[in-house]
Structures are given as structure tokens and as C-alpha cells.
Amino acid sequence: FSVLTYCFILVLLIGGYGLMIFEREAMDASGLQFNNYFNCVWCSVVTMTTVGYGDFYGVTIFGRIVAVIICMWGVFLVSMVVIALTNMLELESGEEKSYLLLKRLELKKQMKYYATMAINQLATRKILWRKFPWKKGKINDATRRYMETFELFLMPTEVSAVSLLQDQKLIVCKEIWMMQRIGWQK
């Protein structure tokens, strides 16, 4: 940022000086106060940031050429500031790996929770089915809760963070499926 700041200040000062030199001769005709250096620097700032208030503007050909050069340098420097900010805010490879690791750990924890809840609901359904076969409402509620939990377990997650977890999900799904088969047979 320091190089960009120095370039910005340098272009402001040189551009203001160029405007003062070329626009001073037309000051009487235009009525603009280009003999004051701070007015010229203000015109440079307004031109460089592409705001263009219109309170000071070039009247002579060389003054307009200087203003166009100032404007192009301003656009270039503003784009360099945007690029520098983007590079500063972008995660480095180590930070990206750490973020993905934390995301995978969180997803694994969430997956274990939902798998445990699904197995718990399946066991509750099995116990209710064995001990209270006449209570169809409670058995249906347990089945519904099991299906909701199992759907939460199978919900799609971020592709980049799940690559290692897909195999684990499939293993747990097979185990739950085997428990369902055993549970419904008895």
C-alpha cells in the first residue's frame, strides 16, 4: 500500500502542477482560479477518483490532456488498490487447509450426532414394537422421528469439506440398514 500511496500523492502533485501551468493562461477567459495550487490539486483529486464535480475543469487542450492522463492514472491506481486488498483478504494455502480441516471436523461431529439420533430412534421404535404392539401412534411417531433424523444425516453438505466423509456416511448407512433389517425381522 505504501507504494500505491506514494504514486497517488506523486500523481496528485505533478498533475496539479501541470494543470496550473497549462490552465493559468486561460484563467481570465474561463473564470476558474487555476493560479491557486490547491485548486489545481483539488481538480486532480476529483479527476483521479473519477468523481468529476465540475467546479474545476480544463479549458485548454493541454490542460485537458493532463486531466485525461490524471484520470487514467487514477483508474490504474484504484484498480491496483482493489487488487492489493483482494490479495490481502484471500486465504493462503495453509489457512485454506486449516479452514477445511475445521469444517470437516465440524461436519464429522454433526454426522456422528445425527447417526446416533437415528440409531436411537430406530432402537426406540424396536422397543415400542416389541413391548407395546397395540400402541401404533407411538410407534408411528418413533418411525417418523427416525426418518426425519436419518434424512438430516443424509443431507448434502459442502462438496469440498465432505470428500473424506462420504465413505463414513455410506458405512453408517449400511449399519443402520442392517439394523433395520434385523429390527423388522424380530
Summary of the structure (lengths in Angstrom):
residues: 186
radius of gyration: 35.2
end to end distance: 72.4
largest distance: 104.3
contacts: 495
relative contact order: 0.08
helix: 81%
strand: 0%
